[in-house]
C-alpha cells in the first residue's frame, strides 16, 4: 500500500484509503478460508428475479418461481 501511495495516482490513492479504512476485513479475507459468497449469490439471484417480475404478478407466483429455480438449478 505504501508503494501504491508513492505513485500519486488519485484513483489508486482512494482505493488504498478504502483498504486502510477496512483493514481488519481485508486481513480476515486473506487469512480465513471461508466467505459469504454463496449467500450473496443467492440473494443476488432473488433480487434479479424480483426486478424482472416487478409489477407483473403476485408474491405467490414470485415465491413459486424462486423455489422452482432452486430445485432445478441447485448450486453444488
C-alpha positions in Angstrom: 0.0 0.0 0.0 2.9 2.3 0.7 4.3 1.8 -2.8 0.9 2.5 -4.3 0.6 5.8 -2.4 4.1 6.8 -3.7 2.7 6.7 -7.3 0.5 9.7 -6.6 -2.4 8.4 -8.7 -5.7 9.8 -7.5 -7.9 6.6 -8.1 -5.2 4.4 -6.6 -5.0 6.7 -3.5 -8.7 6.4 -3.0 -8.6 2.6 -3.3 -5.7 2.4 -0.8 -7.6 4.7 1.6 -10.6 2.4 1.4 -8.5 -0.6 2.2 -7.0 1.3 5.2 -10.5 2.1 6.5 -11.5 -1.6 6.4 -8.1 -3.1 7.1 -9.4 -5.8 9.5 -11.9 -7.1 6.9 -9.1 -7.3 4.3 -6.9 -9.2 6.7 -9.8 -11.6 7.6 -10.4 -12.2 3.8 -6.8 -13.2 3.4 -6.4 -15.4 6.5 -9.7 -17.2 6.6 -10.7 -19.9 4.1 -14.5 -19.2 4.2 -16.6 -16.3 2.9 -20.3 -15.4 2.4 -20.1 -15.6 -1.4 -22.7 -18.4 -1.7 -25.2 -16.5 0.3 -24.6 -13.3 -1.6 -25.1 -15.1 -4.9 -28.4 -16.5 -3.8 -29.6 -13.0 -2.7 -28.4 -11.5 -6.0 -30.4 -14.2 -7.9 -33.5 -13.5 -5.9 -33.2 -9.7 -6.4 -32.8 -10.2 -10.1 -35.9 -12.4 -10.4 -37.8 -9.9 -8.3 -36.7 -7.0 -10.5 -37.7 -8.9 -13.7 -41.1 -9.7 -12.3 -41.8 -6.2 -10.8 -45.4 -5.2 -11.1 -46.4 -8.2 -13.2 -47.6 -10.9 -10.8 -48.3 -11.8 -7.2 -46.0 -12.7 -4.3 -47.2 -16.3 -4.5 -46.0 -16.6 -8.1 -42.6 -15.0 -7.3 -42.2 -17.5 -4.4 -43.1 -20.4 -6.7 -40.7 -19.3 -9.4 -37.8 -18.9 -6.9 -38.5 -22.3 -5.4 -38.6 -24.0 -8.8 -35.4 -22.3 -9.8 -33.7 -23.6 -6.7 -35.0 -27.1 -7.3 -33.8 -27.3 -10.9 -30.6 -25.2 -10.7 -29.1 -26.2 -7.4 -25.7 -24.9 -6.6 -23.4 -27.8 -5.7 
